[in-house]
Amino acid sequence: MRQTVQQLLAEAKSRIREITADELRALQARGVPVVDVREPAEYAAGRIPGASNIPRGVLEFEIDGHPAVNCARDPALAHRDQPIVVYCRSGGRSALAAEALQRLGFAEPLSLAGGYLAWTEGGGAVEGA
C-alpha cells in the first residue's frame, strides 16, 4: 500500500505519545534521558541541554549501546522499562523514532511535539548554539 509522508507520520503519531516542552522539563528533572535524533551537524548547531545525539538513521542500531540510555540494571535492556524522550527539528523524525523504539520494546518512548523549533520558539534553553 502506498502512503504519503503525511499519512506515515499521522499513523506514527497515532501510536505514540507526544509531549510538550513543559512535560519535557519535568521529565528532565526526573533524569529521563533525552535523545536528539537529528544529524550531527544539526546537533552541533544547537540542542536541548543534556540531550545525547543518536541520528535517526542509526537509532535502532545504536540505542542499546548508547550510554545515555543504559540504566544500572542490565545495561542492554533495563532502560526499556523507563521513559525516553526523542526530538528532532519539527517532530516528524522523532515521531518515527518513537514508533521504532516502541517496536523494539521500549515501554514509554515519547516524542517532543514540534521538536527543537517548538522548544526554542517557547523560550527553551539551548546549548551549543
DSSP file (Angstrom, degrees, kcal/mol; ACC not computed):
  #  RESIDUE AA STRUCTURE BP1 BP2  ACC     N-H-->O    O-->H-N    N-H-->O    O-->H-N    TCO  KAPPA ALPHA  PHI   PSI    X-CA   Y-CA   Z-CA
    1    1 A M              0   0    0      0, 0.0     2,-0.3     0, 0.0     0, 0.0   0.000 360.0 360.0 360.0 128.9    0.0    0.0    0.0
    2    2 A R        -     0   0    0      0, 0.0     2,-0.3     0, 0.0     0, 0.0  -0.591 360.0-177.2 -82.5 143.5    1.4    3.4   -1.0
    3    3 A Q        -     0   0    0     -2,-0.3     2,-0.2     4,-0.0     3,-0.0  -0.957  23.8-124.2-135.6 155.0    1.3    6.2    1.6
    4    4 A T     >  -     0   0    0     -2,-0.3     4,-2.4     1,-0.1     5,-0.2  -0.544  34.9-109.3 -86.4 165.0    2.3    9.8    1.6
    5    5 A V  H  > S+     0   0    0      1,-0.2     4,-2.7     2,-0.2     5,-0.2   0.893 121.4  55.8 -60.4 -39.1    4.8   11.1    4.2
    6    6 A Q  H  > S+     0   0    0      1,-0.2     4,-2.4     2,-0.2    -1,-0.2   0.890 108.1  47.3 -61.8 -39.7    1.9   12.9    5.9
    7    7 A Q  H  > S+     0   0    0      2,-0.2     4,-2.4     1,-0.2    -1,-0.2   0.909 111.2  51.4 -67.3 -41.9    0.0    9.6    6.2
    8    8 A L  H  X S+     0   0    0     -4,-2.4     4,-2.3     1,-0.2    -2,-0.2   0.926 113.1  45.0 -59.9 -45.8    3.0    7.8    7.5
    9    9 A L  H  X S+     0   0    0     -4,-2.7     4,-3.1     2,-0.2     5,-0.2   0.902 110.4  53.7 -66.3 -41.4    3.5   10.5   10.1
   10   10 A A  H  X S+     0   0    0     -4,-2.4     4,-1.4    -5,-0.2    -1,-0.2   0.907 110.4  47.8 -60.5 -41.3   -0.1   10.6   11.1
   11   11 A E  H  X S+     0   0    0     -4,-2.4     4,-0.7     2,-0.2     3,-0.2   0.933 112.8  48.0 -64.1 -45.8   -0.1    6.8   11.7
   12   12 A A  H >X S+     0   0    0     -4,-2.3     3,-1.3     1,-0.2     4,-1.1   0.936 111.3  50.4 -60.1 -45.9    3.1    7.0   13.7
   13   13 A K  H 3< S+     0   0    0     -4,-3.1    -1,-0.2     1,-0.3    -2,-0.2   0.764 104.4  58.6 -66.5 -24.4    1.7    9.9   15.8
   14   14 A S  H 3< S+     0   0    0     -4,-1.4    -1,-0.3    -3,-0.2    -2,-0.2   0.694 110.5  43.6 -75.4 -17.0   -1.5    7.9   16.4
   15   15 A R  H << S+     0   0    0     -3,-1.3    -2,-0.2    -4,-0.7     2,-0.2   0.597 112.3  52.9-101.9 -14.8    0.6    5.1   18.0
   16   16 A I  S  < S-     0   0    0     -4,-1.1     2,-0.5    92,-0.0    94,-0.1  -0.597  80.4-111.1-116.2 175.7    3.0    7.2   20.2
   17   17 A R  E     -a  110   0A   0     92,-0.8    94,-2.2    -2,-0.2     2,-0.4  -0.948  23.5-157.1-111.3 127.2    2.7    9.9   22.8
   18   18 A E  E     -a  111   0A   0     -2,-0.5     2,-0.3    92,-0.2    94,-0.2  -0.797  12.7-158.7 -97.2 145.0    3.9   13.4   22.0
   19   19 A I  E     -a  112   0A   0     92,-2.7    94,-2.7    -2,-0.4     2,-0.1  -0.830  12.5-119.0-122.2 161.1    4.8   15.7   24.9
   20   20 A T     >  -     0   0    0     -2,-0.3     4,-2.2    92,-0.2     5,-0.1  -0.408  33.7-103.6 -89.5 170.4    5.0   19.4   25.4
   21   21 A A  H  > S+     0   0    0      1,-0.2     4,-2.4     2,-0.2     5,-0.1   0.878 123.0  54.0 -61.5 -38.2    8.1   21.4   26.3
   22   22 A D  H  > S+     0   0    0      2,-0.2     4,-1.9     1,-0.2    -1,-0.2   0.904 108.1  49.0 -64.5 -40.3    6.8   21.7   29.9
   23   23 A E  H  > S+     0   0    0      1,-0.2     4,-2.3     2,-0.2    -1,-0.2   0.899 109.4  53.3 -64.6 -39.0    6.4   18.0   30.1
   24   24 A L  H  X S+     0   0    0     -4,-2.2     4,-2.9     1,-0.2    -2,-0.2   0.925 106.4  52.2 -61.3 -44.6    9.9   17.6   28.8
   25   25 A R  H  X S+     0   0    0     -4,-2.4     4,-2.0     1,-0.2    -1,-0.2   0.919 110.3  48.4 -58.0 -43.7   11.3   19.9   31.5
   26   26 A A  H  X S+     0   0    0     -4,-1.9     4,-0.9     1,-0.2    -1,-0.2   0.901 112.4  48.3 -64.6 -40.9    9.5   17.9   34.2
   27   27 A L  H ><>S+     0   0    0     -4,-2.3     5,-2.3     1,-0.2     3,-0.5   0.894 108.9  53.2 -66.8 -39.7   10.9   14.6   32.8
   28   28 A Q  H ><5S+     0   0    0     -4,-2.9     3,-1.6     1,-0.2    -1,-0.2   0.893 103.6  57.2 -61.1 -38.7   14.4   16.0   32.6
   29   29 A A  H 3<5S+     0   0    0     -4,-2.0    -1,-0.2     1,-0.3    -2,-0.2   0.787 106.0  51.1 -63.1 -26.3   14.2   17.0   36.3
   30   30 A R  T <<5S-     0   0    0     -4,-0.9    -1,-0.3    -3,-0.5    -2,-0.2   0.473 123.1-107.5 -87.1  -4.2   13.5   13.3   37.0
   31   31 A G  T < 5 +     0   0    0     -3,-1.6    -3,-0.2    -4,-0.3    -2,-0.1   0.643  59.5 162.8  88.6  14.8   16.6   12.3   35.0
   32   32 A V      < -     0   0    0     -5,-2.3    -1,-0.3    -8,-0.1    52,-0.1  -0.503  43.5-111.5 -68.3 132.3   14.7   10.8   32.0
   33   33 A P        -     0   0    0      0, 0.0    52,-2.5     0, 0.0     2,-0.4  -0.364  27.1-154.3 -68.4 144.5   17.2   10.6   29.0
   34   34 A V  E     -b   85   0A   0     16,-0.4    18,-2.5    50,-0.2     2,-0.5  -0.983   6.9-164.3-121.8 127.9   16.7   12.9   26.0
   35   35 A V  E     -bc  86  52A   0     50,-3.1    52,-2.0    -2,-0.4     2,-0.7  -0.960  11.3-149.6-119.9 124.4   17.9   11.8   22.6
   36   36 A D  E     -bc  87  53A   0     16,-3.7    18,-1.9    -2,-0.5    52,-0.2  -0.821   9.8-170.3 -88.2 116.6   18.3   14.2   19.7
   37   37 A V        +     0   0    0     50,-2.9    19,-2.7    -2,-0.7    20,-0.2   0.266  48.9 110.6 -96.7  13.1   17.7   12.2   16.5
   38   38 A R  S    S-     0   0    0     49,-0.4    -2,-0.1    17,-0.2    16,-0.1  -0.237  81.7 -79.7 -75.8 173.4   18.8   15.0   14.2
   39   39 A E    >>  -     0   0    0     16,-0.1     4,-2.3     1,-0.1     3,-0.6  -0.361  45.3-105.3 -71.3 155.1   22.0   14.7   12.2
   40   40 A P  H 3> S+     0   0    0      0, 0.0     4,-2.6     0, 0.0     5,-0.2   0.833 120.0  53.7 -53.5 -38.0   25.3   15.5   13.9
   41   41 A A  H 3> S+     0   0    0      2,-0.2     4,-1.3     1,-0.2     5,-0.1   0.884 109.6  48.4 -66.5 -36.8   25.7   19.0   12.2
   42   42 A E  H <> S+     0   0    0     -3,-0.6     4,-0.6     2,-0.2    -1,-0.2   0.927 112.4  49.1 -65.4 -44.6   22.2   19.9   13.4
   43   43 A Y  H >< S+     0   0    0     -4,-2.3     3,-1.1     1,-0.2    -2,-0.2   0.908 109.7  51.4 -60.3 -44.4   23.0   18.8   16.9
   44   44 A A  H 3< S+     0   0    0     -4,-2.6    -1,-0.2     1,-0.2    -2,-0.2   0.801 103.2  60.0 -65.0 -29.1   26.3   20.7   16.9
   45   45 A A  H 3< S-     0   0    0     -4,-1.3    -1,-0.2     1,-0.3    -2,-0.2   0.640 129.6 -38.0 -76.1 -13.8   24.5   23.9   15.8
   46   46 A G    <<  +     0   0    0     -3,-1.1     2,-0.3    -4,-0.6    -1,-0.3  -0.535  64.2 178.5 155.1 138.9   22.3   23.9   19.0
   47   47 A R  B     -E  127   0B   0     80,-2.2    80,-2.5    -2,-0.2    82,-0.2  -0.950  40.8 -83.0-151.5 165.3   20.5   21.4   21.2
   48   48 A I    >   -     0   0    0     -2,-0.3     3,-2.2    78,-0.2    78,-0.2  -0.602  64.9 -94.8 -71.3 131.1   18.4   20.9   24.2
   49   49 A P  T 3  S+     0   0    0      0, 0.0    -1,-0.1     0, 0.0     3,-0.1  -0.196 108.3  15.0 -52.9 133.5   20.7   20.9   27.3
   50   50 A G  T 3  S+     0   0    0      1,-0.3   -16,-0.4    -3,-0.1     2,-0.2   0.344  91.3 138.9  86.4  -5.6   21.6   17.4   28.3
   51   51 A A    <   -     0   0    0     -3,-2.2     2,-0.3   -18,-0.1    -1,-0.3  -0.462  43.0-144.5 -75.0 143.1   20.5   15.7   25.1
   52   52 A S  E     -c   35   0A   0    -18,-2.5   -16,-3.7    -2,-0.2     2,-0.6  -0.746  17.4-123.5 -99.1 154.0   22.5   13.0   23.6
   53   53 A N  E     +c   36   0A   0     -2,-0.3   -16,-0.2   -18,-0.2   -18,-0.1  -0.890  39.8 154.8-107.0 116.9   22.8   12.6   19.8
   54   54 A I        -     0   0    0    -18,-1.9     5,-0.1    -2,-0.6   -15,-0.1  -0.877  42.0-130.9-132.0 101.5   21.8    9.4   18.1
   55   55 A P    >>  -     0   0    0      0, 0.0     3,-1.9     0, 0.0     4,-0.7  -0.156  16.4-118.3 -56.0 145.3   20.8   10.3   14.5
   56   56 A R  G >4 S+     0   0    0    -19,-2.7     3,-0.8     1,-0.3     4,-0.4   0.834 110.3  64.3 -51.7 -38.3   17.5    8.8   13.3
   57   57 A G  G 34 S+     0   0    0      1,-0.2    -1,-0.3   -20,-0.2     4,-0.1   0.699 116.6  25.9 -64.3 -19.9   19.3    6.8   10.6
   58   58 A V  G X> S+     0   0    0     -3,-1.9     4,-1.9   -21,-0.1     3,-0.6   0.289  87.9 110.9-124.0   7.9   21.2    4.7   13.1
   59   59 A L  H <X S+     0   0    0     -3,-0.8     4,-2.3    -4,-0.7     3,-0.3   0.906  78.5  48.9 -53.3 -51.6   18.9    4.8   16.1
   60   60 A E  H 34 S+     0   0    0     -4,-0.4     4,-0.3     1,-0.2    -1,-0.3   0.821 115.0  46.4 -62.1 -30.0   17.8    1.2   16.0
   61   61 A F  H <4 S+     0   0    0     -3,-0.6    -1,-0.2     1,-0.1    -2,-0.2   0.789 122.6  32.0 -81.6 -28.3   21.4    0.1   15.7
   62   62 A E  H  X S+     0   0    0     -4,-1.9     4,-1.1    -3,-0.3     3,-0.5   0.590  90.1  90.8-107.0 -13.0   22.9    2.3   18.5
   63   63 A I  T  < S+     0   0    0     -4,-2.3     3,-0.5     1,-0.2     6,-0.2   0.866  90.2  46.3 -59.7 -40.3   20.1    2.7   21.1
   64   64 A D  T  4 S+     0   0    0     -4,-0.3    -1,-0.2     1,-0.2    -2,-0.1   0.815 116.0  45.1 -73.3 -28.1   21.1   -0.3   23.2
   65   65 A G  T  4 S+     0   0    0     -3,-0.5    -1,-0.2    -4,-0.2    -2,-0.2   0.520  86.7 105.9 -92.3  -4.3   24.8    0.5   23.2
   66   66 A H    ><  -     0   0    0     -4,-1.1     3,-1.5    -3,-0.5     4,-0.5  -0.622  65.2-143.3 -82.7 129.9   24.5    4.2   23.9
   67   67 A P  G >  S+     0   0    0      0, 0.0     3,-0.5     0, 0.0    -1,-0.1   0.717  92.3  72.8 -64.5 -20.1   25.5    5.2   27.5
   68   68 A A  G 3  S+     0   0    0      1,-0.2   -34,-0.1   -35,-0.0    -5,-0.0   0.754 106.9  33.3 -66.9 -22.6   22.7    7.9   27.7
   69   69 A V  G <  S+     0   0    0     -3,-1.5     2,-0.5    -6,-0.2    -1,-0.2   0.393  90.0 107.3-116.8   3.8   20.0    5.3   27.9
   70   70 A N    <   -     0   0    0     -3,-0.5     2,-0.1    -4,-0.5     6,-0.1  -0.717  52.9-156.7 -86.3 129.1   21.6    2.4   29.9
   71   71 A C        -     0   0    0     -2,-0.5     7,-0.2     3,-0.3     8,-0.1  -0.376  33.7 -95.1 -95.6 178.6   20.4    2.1   33.5
   72   72 A A  S    S+     0   0    0     -2,-0.1    -1,-0.1     6,-0.1    -2,-0.0   0.793 107.7  64.8 -67.9 -28.9   22.2    0.4   36.4
   73   73 A R  S    S-     0   0    0      1,-0.3     6,-0.1     2,-0.1    -3,-0.0   0.316 118.8 -13.4 -71.0-148.6   20.4   -2.9   35.9
   74   74 A D    >>  -     0   0    0      1,-0.2     4,-3.0     2,-0.1     3,-0.9  -0.331  68.6-148.4 -53.5 111.0   21.1   -5.0   32.8
   75   75 A P  T 34 S+     0   0    0      0, 0.0    -1,-0.2     0, 0.0     4,-0.2   0.742  91.6  50.7 -61.0 -23.1   22.8   -2.4   30.6
   76   76 A A  T 34 S+     0   0    0     -6,-0.1    -2,-0.1     1,-0.1    -3,-0.0   0.792 130.6   7.9 -84.0 -27.2   21.4   -3.8   27.4
   77   77 A L  T X4 S+     0   0    0     -3,-0.9     3,-1.8    -6,-0.1     4,-0.3   0.616  97.8  91.3-130.3 -17.8   17.7   -4.0   28.3
   78   78 A A  G >< S+     0   0    0     -4,-3.0     3,-1.3     1,-0.3     4,-0.2   0.825  83.9  60.2 -59.0 -35.2   17.0   -2.3   31.6
   79   79 A H  G >  S+     0   0    0     -5,-0.4     3,-1.5     1,-0.3    -1,-0.3   0.647  83.2  81.2 -70.4 -13.2   16.2    1.1   30.1
   80   80 A R  G <  S+     0   0    0     -3,-1.8    27,-3.5     1,-0.3    28,-0.4   0.720  88.7  55.0 -67.1 -19.2   13.3   -0.3   28.0
   81   81 A D  G <  S+     0   0    0     -3,-1.3    -1,-0.3    -4,-0.3    -2,-0.2   0.548 100.7  74.8 -87.0  -8.0   11.0   -0.1   31.1
   82   82 A Q  S <  S-     0   0    0     -3,-1.5    26,-0.6    -4,-0.2    25,-0.2  -0.662  91.3 -95.9-104.5 156.9   11.8    3.6   31.6
   83   83 A P  E     - d   0 108A   0      0, 0.0     2,-0.3     0, 0.0    -1,-0.1  -0.365  37.6-172.3 -65.2 151.9   10.6    6.7   29.6
   84   84 A I  E     - d   0 109A   0     24,-1.8    26,-3.2   -52,-0.1     2,-0.4  -0.977  11.1-146.6-144.4 136.3   12.8    8.1   27.0
   85   85 A V  E     -bd  34 110A   0    -52,-2.5   -50,-3.1    -2,-0.3     2,-0.4  -0.883  13.5-172.7-107.9 134.3   12.3   11.3   25.1
   86   86 A V  E     +bd  35 111A   0     24,-3.0    26,-2.2    -2,-0.4     2,-0.3  -0.938   6.8 175.2-120.6 148.1   13.3   11.8   21.4
   87   87 A Y  E     +b   36   0A   0    -52,-2.0   -50,-2.9    -2,-0.4   -49,-0.4  -0.985   8.8 176.1-147.9 159.6   13.2   15.0   19.4
   88   88 A C        -     0   0    0     -2,-0.3    28,-3.3    24,-0.3    29,-0.2  -0.543  55.9 -65.0-138.3-156.2   14.2   16.3   16.0
   89   89 A R  S    S-     0   0    0     26,-0.2    28,-2.7    -2,-0.2    29,-0.3   0.950 123.0  -4.3 -67.8 -50.4   13.8   19.7   14.2
   90   90 A S  S    S-     0   0    0     25,-0.2    24,-0.5    26,-0.2    25,-0.2   0.423 104.8 -91.2-130.7   0.1   10.0   19.7   13.9
   91   91 A G  S  > S+     0   0    0     23,-0.2     4,-1.2    22,-0.2    24,-0.1   0.307  97.9  98.7 110.3  -9.0    8.6   16.5   15.3
   92   92 A G  H  > S+     0   0    0      2,-0.2     4,-2.0     1,-0.1     5,-0.2   0.969  87.1  40.1 -75.3 -55.3    8.5   14.2   12.2
   93   93 A R  H  > S+     0   0    0      1,-0.2     4,-2.5     2,-0.2     5,-0.1   0.883 115.9  53.1 -61.5 -37.6   11.7   12.2   12.6
   94   94 A S  H  > S+     0   0    0      2,-0.2     4,-2.8     1,-0.2    -1,-0.2   0.853 105.4  53.5 -70.4 -32.1   11.1   11.9   16.3
   95   95 A A  H  X S+     0   0    0     -4,-1.2     4,-2.1     2,-0.2    -1,-0.2   0.937 112.6  44.4 -63.6 -45.0    7.6   10.5   15.9
   96   96 A L  H  X S+     0   0    0     -4,-2.0     4,-2.1     2,-0.2    -2,-0.2   0.879 113.8  51.1 -65.0 -37.2    9.0    7.9   13.6
   97   97 A A  H  X S+     0   0    0     -4,-2.5     4,-2.6     2,-0.2    -2,-0.2   0.916 109.2  49.7 -66.3 -43.4   11.9    7.3   16.0
   98   98 A A  H  X S+     0   0    0     -4,-2.8     4,-2.2     1,-0.2    -2,-0.2   0.903 110.7  50.4 -62.4 -40.8    9.5    6.9   19.0
   99   99 A E  H  X S+     0   0    0     -4,-2.1     4,-2.1     2,-0.2    -1,-0.2   0.908 110.4  49.8 -63.9 -41.1    7.4    4.4   17.0
  100  100 A A  H  X S+     0   0    0     -4,-2.1     4,-1.5     2,-0.2    -2,-0.2   0.913 110.4  49.9 -63.7 -42.7   10.6    2.4   16.1
  101  101 A L  H  <>S+     0   0    0     -4,-2.6     5,-2.6     1,-0.2    -1,-0.2   0.885 108.0  54.2 -63.2 -37.7   11.6    2.4   19.8
  102  102 A Q  H ><5S+     0   0    0     -4,-2.2     3,-1.6     1,-0.2    -1,-0.2   0.922 107.3  49.8 -60.9 -43.8    8.1    1.2   20.7
  103  103 A R  H 3<5S+     0   0    0     -4,-2.1    -1,-0.2     1,-0.3    -2,-0.2   0.794 105.7  58.2 -65.0 -27.5    8.5   -1.7   18.2
  104  104 A L  T 3<5S-     0   0    0     -4,-1.5    -1,-0.3    -5,-0.1    -2,-0.2   0.432 129.0 -96.3 -82.5   1.4   11.9   -2.5   19.8
  105  105 A G  T < 5 +     0   0    0     -3,-1.6     2,-0.3     1,-0.3    -3,-0.2   0.570  69.7 152.6  99.3  10.1   10.1   -3.0   23.1
  106  106 A F      < -     0   0    0     -5,-2.6    -1,-0.3     1,-0.1   -25,-0.2  -0.603  35.8-149.9 -73.3 131.6   10.6    0.4   24.8
  107  107 A A  S    S+     0   0    0    -27,-3.5    -1,-0.1    -2,-0.3   -26,-0.1   0.837  83.1  18.0 -73.4 -33.9    7.7    0.9   27.2
  108  108 A E  E     + d   0  83A   0    -26,-0.6   -24,-1.8   -28,-0.4     2,-0.4  -0.444  67.0 168.5-143.1  66.2    7.4    4.6   27.0
  109  109 A P  E     - d   0  84A   0      0, 0.0   -92,-0.8     0, 0.0     2,-0.4  -0.686  19.6-165.4 -78.4 129.9    9.1    6.3   24.1
  110  110 A L  E     -ad  17  85A   0    -26,-3.2   -24,-3.0    -2,-0.4     2,-0.4  -0.915  10.2-150.8-120.9 143.1    8.0   10.0   24.0
  111  111 A S  E     -ad  18  86A   0    -94,-2.2   -92,-2.7    -2,-0.4     2,-0.7  -0.940  22.0-121.6-115.7 133.6    8.3   12.5   21.1
  112  112 A L  E >   -a   19   0A   0    -26,-2.2     3,-1.9    -2,-0.4   -24,-0.3  -0.625  32.9-125.1 -73.6 114.0    8.6   16.2   21.7
  113  113 A A  T 3  S+     0   0    0    -94,-2.7   -22,-0.2    -2,-0.7   -92,-0.1  -0.397  93.7   7.8 -61.5 127.7    5.7   17.8   19.8
  114  114 A G  T 3> S-     0   0    0    -24,-0.5     4,-1.7    -2,-0.1     3,-0.5   0.363 103.9-137.4  80.3  -6.7    7.0   20.4   17.4
  115  115 A G  H <>  -     0   0    0     -3,-1.9     4,-2.1     1,-0.2   -26,-0.2  -0.029  57.8 -21.1  59.8-155.0   10.6   19.4   18.1
  116  116 A Y  H  > S+     0   0    0    -28,-3.3     4,-2.8     1,-0.2     5,-0.3   0.829 135.0  59.4 -59.8 -35.5   13.6   21.7   18.6
  117  117 A L  H  > S+     0   0    0    -28,-2.7     4,-2.7    -3,-0.5    -1,-0.2   0.938 107.9  44.0 -61.7 -46.7   11.7   24.5   16.7
  118  118 A A  H  X S+     0   0    0     -4,-1.7     4,-1.6   -29,-0.3     6,-0.2   0.890 112.6  54.1 -64.4 -38.8    8.9   24.5   19.2
  119  119 A W  H  <>S+     0   0    0     -4,-2.1     5,-2.8     2,-0.2    -2,-0.2   0.947 114.3  39.1 -59.4 -50.4   11.3   24.2   22.1
  120  120 A T  H ><5S+     0   0    0     -4,-2.8     3,-1.7     1,-0.2    -2,-0.2   0.885 113.0  54.6 -71.8 -38.0   13.3   27.3   21.0
  121  121 A E  H 3<5S+     0   0    0     -4,-2.7    -1,-0.2     1,-0.3    -2,-0.2   0.800 106.8  54.1 -64.6 -26.8   10.2   29.3   20.0
  122  122 A G  T 3<5S-     0   0    0     -4,-1.6    -1,-0.3    -5,-0.2    -2,-0.2   0.314 126.1-102.0 -87.8   7.8    8.8   28.7   23.5
  123  123 A G  T < 5 +     0   0    0     -3,-1.7    -3,-0.2     1,-0.2    -2,-0.1   0.637  62.7 166.1  84.3  13.5   12.0   30.1   25.1
  124  124 A G      < -     0   0    0     -5,-2.8    -1,-0.2    -6,-0.2     2,-0.0  -0.328  41.6-104.0 -64.4 144.6   13.6   26.8   25.9
  125  125 A A        -     0   0    0    -76,-0.0     2,-0.3     1,-0.0    -1,-0.1  -0.350  39.3-166.7 -66.5 147.1   17.3   26.8   26.9
  126  126 A V        -     0   0    0    -78,-0.2     2,-0.3    -3,-0.1   -78,-0.2  -0.937   8.6-155.9-131.7 157.5   19.8   25.6   24.3
  127  127 A E  B    S+E   47   0B   0    -80,-2.5   -80,-2.2    -2,-0.3     0, 0.0  -0.960  73.8  26.9-130.0 153.3   23.4   24.7   24.4
  128  128 A G              0   0    0     -2,-0.3    -1,-0.1   -82,-0.2   -80,-0.1   0.454 360.0 360.0  80.2   1.1   26.0   24.7   21.6
  129  129 A A              0   0    0    -82,-0.2   -83,-0.1     0, 0.0    -1,-0.1   0.463 360.0 360.0 -85.9 360.0   24.2   27.4   19.6
